[in-house]
Amino acid sequence: MRVSGRPNSDHPLEQHGLYNLSAVHWNLPTAELYEQALARYEGQVAHMGPLVVRTGHHTGRSANDKFIVEEPSSRDDIWWGEVNRPIDIEHFDLVHHRLASYLQMKDVYVQDCFVGADPNYRLPARVITEKAWHSLFARNLFIQPKPEELEHFAPEFTVIAAPHFHAIPGLDKTNSETCILVNFEKRLVLIGGTSYAGEIKKSLFTVMNHLMPGRGVLPMHCSANIGEDGRTALFFGLSGTGKTTLSADASRTLIGDDEHGWSDDGVFNFEGGCYAKMIRLSADAEPEIHATTRRFGTVLENVTMNMETRRLDLDDDSLTENTRGAYHISAIPNASDTGMGGHPDAILFLTCDAFGVLPPISRLTPEQAMYHFISGYTARVAGTEKGVTEPSPVFSACYGAPFMPRHPQRYAELLGKRLAEHGTQVWLINTGWSGGPYGVGKRVAIPHTRAMVHAVLDRKLEGVATRPDPIFGLNIPETCPGVPSEILDPRATWSDPAAYDAQARKLAGMFRDNFTKFTDEVDAAILAAGPQAG
C-alpha cells in the first residue's frame, strides 16, 4: 500500500474496516488534490482556476435513499417516518462489508477535519473518498485542523463515500442502487451510488443535528452574520427564499451561510466553507459569491463552460438547475475569522409565498416563532423546478427536515428556551408575491426586502405600532423605513379583497393540515399560535 501526505498511525483506516488499499492519500492540500483530480480525469480547470466537475445522474440529494440504522443507542431518539427511514444493523453491516471489499486495491483520499467552529462543541470527523475532488470538497467545506492537531487526530465520526459502489436493493434492503446509511452506534456514514458531494456535507449535518441537542445546543439550518455594532442575526429559509443573497451583506461580517449551532455561549458555524447555488449568479447582485467562480480552489458542480475558452456559463441549466459551488469561507472578503458570534439579536424567517397572501414583514411572538419554525414554509412556483406549473406549498420542519433525526418539537423547545433567555426578536419576511399570486401579482422588490431586513437589524422598528393579520395572527408594522406603507398590508394590494380572503384561508388551511403530524407532541400554546379556522 502506497501512502502520501501525513498518515495517522494512531487511527489507521483499518479501524473503519478498510484493508488492502492500493494507495492512501492523507490530508492532501488543494494544489495536490487538483493534480490528482486532473490526472484521474475527474474534472477540468476553468478560466481563472476553479475545478469543474460533473456528478452524473445525481445532480442533487437522493432523499429516498437515506436510511438511519435502527439500533439501541439511538432508536428512541429518532423521529422515524418518511424522512428518517430505518435500516437494520445486519443490512448496514452487509453494505459496509461489500463497500470495503469494493475499495480493496483502489486509491482513497482522507481528510481529517472538524465540524463546529467552537472548540467546546466541535466534532472531529474523517471523510474517506474514492474521488480526489470529493476530498477537495471536504477540505473546502469543513474546518481544517492545524498541523499540530493532526498529529494525534482521533475521529469521532467517519464518512466513507464511494460513488461507483452500488447497493443491491433486493439484498441490502435499500430503495435503489444509491445508499446513504447513517449508523450512530458505529459513528459511521456510508455513501454509495452518487457523486453529488452535497451528500457528504448533509450527512455530517445530520450527525450534528442528532448529537448537539444532547449537549444543549440548538442545531440550525440557517445563515448567520454580525453587524458593526456586534449584534448577530440568523437567516432561516428554504431554497429560493433569498437566504444566501440577504445574508451576504458587505456591510456585515459573515459567520456562515448554511449550518450553525446556538449554545450557552452564542452562535457558531458548523462549517469552514460554503456550498452555494451557482445558477444565474449575478456579479452585480452577489459580487462576493460570484467572485468565487473565478478563483483557484473552488469546486463547481455541473456548471457548464466553453471548452475552447474555458469560460463559464452560469446561466446554463442544461445539466441541472441545482448547479453548485464549494469554496472555503475565506474566499468571502467579509467572512469571520472565528466562525463564532454572540447570542442573536434578531432572527429572520424567510419565505417565498407564491400565493401572495403573507405580509412582506411581520413580527412573531415566541409561540408563533416556534410554530413557523416547525412549519418551515415556502412555495414552489413555475420555472423554479421542472414540472411545477402553479404555486404549491413546501413545508420542511425546522427549515431542514431531511437532516433532522429528532422530532421537530425537540428543536423547537431549544429555540423557545433560547428566545426566552436572550429576548431575541423573530420576524417573518415574505420575499414572494404581493397583489396576487404568482402569475397575477408581482414579487416584492428586492430593494424593499433589503430595507425591511436592515430595519430589523438596525432596530428601526422599535416602538413602531403593529396590527394583527386577521387570518394568520401575524403582527404587521404599520410603517417601515424605505418601504411604501401600502405594500405592508397584503390584502390592500389585491384588486379584489374577497379573492385575497379566499386565498388566505386556503393557505391557512394548508398550514393546519401540515401541522396535524405534529399535534401529538407540540404544546397547545404553539398550536394555538398558528392560523385558526374561520
N, C-alpha and C positions, 0 to 999 in steps of 0.2 A: 504493500500500500504506500503510495506516494503522499507526502504531506507538504503543504505550503502554508505560509502565514504563521500564526502563533498558536500552536496546538495547546489544548487544555488537558494536561496529563492527569489532573485531579478528577476531571469529569469527562472521560472519553465517550465516544459515540456508542460504544458497546452497551452502555447503561440504558440506551434508548432502543436496544435490540438490533443495532446495525453492525454487521460483520462483513468481512471480505470485500470491502470497498476498494475501488481502483485508486482513487485519489481523494483526499480530503483537503479542502481549501478553507483555512480558518481565518475569519475576520479580515478578508482582503479589503484593501482601500478602494476607493471609487475608480481610480485610473486602472488598476489591475483588473477589476471586475469588468470594466469596459473592454479591455483586451480579451478577457475570457469570453465575454458575450459575442464579440465580433468574430473571434476565432471559431466559435461554435455555431456561427450563422444564426444567432438568436435575435439579432436586431441590426439596425443601421444608424449611422450618425447623420443627423440633420444639420442644416445651416446653423452656425453658432454653437453647435455642440451637444444638444440633447440626444439621448438614445431613444430611438423609435422602435417599438416592438408591437407585435400583434398577438392577440390572445386566442385566436381561433374561434370556434363556435360559441364559446362562453365569453361574452363581452360585458357581463355583469355578474352579480352574485347568483348562485343557484340555490335559492331559498328552500326548495323542496328536497334538496339533497343533504341538508344539515341535520344531524342527529346528536343527541346527548346520551351518553351511556347511563342506563338506569342501574345505579349501584348504591349500596347502603350509605356511604358518606354524604351523598348529596341528594338522594332520592326525595326526601321530604321538603327540600328547599326549592325544588324546580316546579315551575308552573307548567305542567305537562299539557299539551294540546296541539293545536295546529302549528304553532311556531316552534315549540320545544318538543320535538318528536323523540321517543325513546328508542334506543337500540340496546340489546342485551350485551353483557360482558363477553360472552362466548363469541359472538359475531364480531365485536370490536377486536378481540384478540386474533380472530381468524384474518381479518383485514390487515391488522398490524403485521402478522407473520408473513403474509403474502407480499405486502408492500416492502418489508425488509428484504425478502428474497429477491424481489424485483430490482432493488438497488444494489445487490451484490455485483461487484466488478464494474460499477459505474462511479463516475465522479460526483461528489456532493460538495455543496458550499454551506458554510456555517457562519452565522452572525450571532454573537453573544451580545445582548442588548438589555436595556431597562425599559419597562413600561411604567411610566409615572415619574414626573419631574421632582416630586417631593421625596427626598431620601427616606423619610419615615414611612412611606407607603409604596414605594416603587417595587415592581416585580421583576426580578432577574429572569429573563426569558432567552431561550435559544431557538433560532429559526434555522432549520436544515432544509436546503432546497436542492432540487435536481438541476435547476437552471441558474446560470450566473446572474441574469438580470433580476431574478427574484431575490437574490442575495443583495443586490444593489438597492432594490425596492425596500427591503427590510432595513438596510443601513440608512436609507433616507428617512423612513417613516418612524423608526423607533430611536431611542436615546442611546447614543454611543458611549460606552464606558471609557473612562480614562485608562491609559496603558497599565497603570498600576492596579486598576480594578479588574483587569483581565487576567492577572497573574493567577488568581485562585477563584475565578468566577464560578459560582455554583448556581446553575439554572434551576428555577423553581417551577417552570412550565416550559414545555417544548412543543414546537410546531414542526412537523415533517410534511413538506409539500412536494409531491411527485406528480406533476400533471400528466405524464404519459403512463402512469399506472391507472388501471381501470378496475373498478369493483365489478363483481358478478352478482347482479341483483337477486337471482334465484338462490344463490349460495350464501351471499353476505347479508341478505335481508335489507338491502339498500333500495332506494327508489329508482336508481339508474346506475350507469357506469361511473357517474360522478359521486364523490362522497366527501363530506366534511364531518368528521366524527370527533366529538369533544368528550374526553374522559377526565373528570375532575379528580377521581381517586388516583389515577396514574399520572395526572398532571401532564397530559399528552393530547395533542390535536393531530389528526391525520387528514391530509387533503390529497385527493386524487382525482384525475379526470378533468381538471380545469386549470387553465393557465392564468385566469383572471386573478391578479395579485391582490385585489381587494379582499379575497377570502382570507389571506394571511392576516391582514390588518384587522378585519372584523372578528376573526376567531379570537385574537388576543383581547379585543374589546369585550367580547362575550365573557371571557375569563375574568376580566376586571369587574364586569357587571355582576358576576357571581361572588367574587371574593370581597370586594370593597364594602358592601353593606354590613358584613360581619365584623368589620373594623370601624363601623360608624361613619363611613364615607359614602356620600351620595354620588354614584357614577352618573355622568350626564352625556347625552349625545348633543353637544352644543358647541358653539364657538365662544371665545372669551377675549375681551380686550380691556385695557386700562387707559383712563384719561390722564391728562396732565395734572389734574387735581388728585390723582391717586385712587380714584374710585373705579371699581371693577364692574363690568357689565357682562351678562351672559345672553347669548342669542340662540334660541331653540327654533328649529324649523325643518320641515321635510324638503325634499328636492323641489326646486322651482320657487321657493318662497322668498329667496333673496338673502339667505343667511350668510353666504360667503361674501356677497357684494356689500351688504350693510355692515358686516363686522370688520371688513378690510378697509379701515378708515385711516388715512395717512396721518390724521391728527391724533390718533390713539395708538398705543402700543399693543400689538397682537400677542396674546398669551398662546393661543392655539386656535385652529379652525374647525375642530370636529369632536374631540373627546376630552372630557375633563372630570375631575373629582372635586367634591366640596367637603372638606374635612373640618375639624375643630379649628384648624389654623388658617383656613382660607381655600382658595381655588388653585388647582394645579393641573397642568396639561398631562395627559397620559402619553403623548407622543412627542417626537422630536422633529416631525416633518408634517407635510400637508399632502392631501390627495384630492386635487381639485378637478372639477369638470372643465374640459377644455373647449367644448363645442360652442362655436360662435363667440369665443372670448374676445373682448374688445380692449385694445390698448388704451382707449380713452376712458372707458367705464371702470376697468380693472387693471390699471397700469402695472401694479406690483406683481399680480399673478401672471399677467401677460409676459412680463419680462422673464419669468422663469422658463418660458418656452424657448428662450434664446441664450441658454447657458449650459455649460458642461455639468453633468451630474444629474440633470433632470431625466426622469424616465417618462416617456409619453406612450400611453397605451392606445392603439387603434386610431391614432391621428394619421391622416394621410399627408403625403408630401410628393412634390415633383421629383422624380427620380433623376432628372438631369441637373436641376439646380439645387436639389436637396432643401428646398424651401417648403415650409409647412402650409397646409390649407386647413385652418382651424374651423372653417365653415362647412367642411365636407363631412356629412354624416352617413356616407355610403357603407361604412363598416358598422357603425352604431351611433346612436345619439349620445351614448354614455362614454365618449372619449375622455380619457383621464390623464392627469399629470401628477407624478410623485416627485417631490423635491424636499430638500432639507429646509427647515423653517428659517435658517439663516439667510436663505435667498430672499426673504421678505425684509426690506430695509428697516421697518419699524417693529420687528419681532422682538419679543422679550428674550433676554439672555438667560433667565432663570426658569421660564415656563411656569411661574407662580404669581399669584395675585392675592389681594385681600378678599374679605367676605364681600359678595356682590352688593352693590348699592341698588342695582336695577336688573331685572330680568325681562327680556322681551320674547314673547311667544309670537313667531311669525307664521302667518297662514296666507295662502293664496286662495281666497274664496271666489271661485268661479261662478257661484250662484249669485254673487253681487249683493248680499244682504248684511254681512257683518260690517260694523263700523270700521273705518280706517285706523282708529286708535281708541282704545278703551282701557280703563284701569280695572284690575281684578282684585277682589277680596282674597284672602288666603285660601278660603274654601273653593272659590272659583278657580284660583290658580291650580289647585290640586285636581279639580275636575277637568280643566282643559289640558293639564299635564298628562293625565291618564288618557284623555281622548286623543290628543296628538293629531288634530285635524288639519287637512288642507284638501285641495281638489285638483283632479287632473282635468286638463282641457284639451280640445282638439289641437293637434300639432305638437304637443309635448311628448306624446307617446304614440307609437304606431297602433292603429286600431281604435283610438279614442276619438269619437266624433262629437261628443257633447259632455258637459260638465258631469263629473262623477266624484262622490266623496272618497277621501282616503283618510282612514283613521289608523294611526300607528302609535300604540300606547307608549307613553314617555318619550315620544318623538324618536323612537328607536326600537320598536317591538321585536324585530328579528334578532336583536342582540341582547335581549333582556331575559335571562333564565328564570328570574324570580317573578312572583306575582306583582303586577304594576302597583298595587296598594303598598307593597313594601318600599318601593322607591318614593311613592307619594308621601308616605309617612315621614321619610327622611327629609323630603322637600319641605313639608309643613313644619317640621322641627326647626330647620334652618331659617325659614321665613320668620318664625316666631322669635327666634334668638336674636336675629340681626335686623329686623324691621325692613327687610328688603321689599321694594315695590315691584309688582309684577304687572306688565302691560301686554295686551293683545294687539298686535299690529297686523292689519289686513293689507297685504301688498297686491291683492287681487282686483276684483272688478267693482265698479260703482256705477249707479244709474241704470242698472240692469245686469243680467247675467252675461257670461261670455257670448259674444256674437251680437249683443244688443248694447250693453253698456261699454264703458271704457275702463281700462286698467288705471288704477291710482298712479298718478305721475310720480316717477322716481324722485324728483326734487321735493315733492310734498312728503313722500315717505321719509326721505332723509331728514327733512325739517322736523317731522314727528319724532324720529329717533333721537335727534340732537336735543329736542325739547325735553325728552325724558332724561337723557343722560346729563344734561346741564341743569336739571331740576327747575326748568322754566314753567312746569305745570303745577308747581306747589301752590296751593291755595286757589287754583282755578276751579270754578264751580263745575259740577258734573250732573248729568241727569241719567236715569236708568233706561236702558233699552227695554221696551215693554215685553219683548218675547224672550230675549236671551239674558236679561237682567244685568247686562254689562254697563259699567259706569263710563259714560261718554263725556269728555271735556267739551264745554261749550265754546271754548276758543283754544287755539294752538298757534304759537308764533310761526309765521311763514306759511300758514295753511289757510286757504279760504274757509270761512266758517260754514258756508253752505254745503261743503262736502263732508263735514263731520257727522251729519245726520244721514245715514244711508237711505232712509225712507224718503227724505226730502229730495234726493237726487233722482228718484224714479218719476217718470211722467205719469205713471198710473199707481198711486199708493195702494190700491186694492191688490194689484198684481204683486207688489212688494210684500204685502202681508201674507199672501198665499205662498210665495216663495220662501219667506222667512219661517213660516210654520212648517213647510216641507223640510227645510234644513234642520230645524229644531227637532222634528221627528226622527231624522236620521241620527242626530246626536243621541237621542234617548234610546233608539233601537241598538245602536252600537254599545251603549253603556250597560245594557242588560247583562252582558257577560261578566261585568264586574260587581254587580249589586250584592252578591253573597259575601263579598269581602270588604267592600267600601263602606266607610262610615256614613251614617244618614245625613250628616251636615254637608258632606261632599256631594252626595246625590242630590240634595236639595239646592245646591249651587248651580246646577245645570239648567237648561231651558225647560220650562214646565209646559205641560199640555194646556191647550186652550188659546 
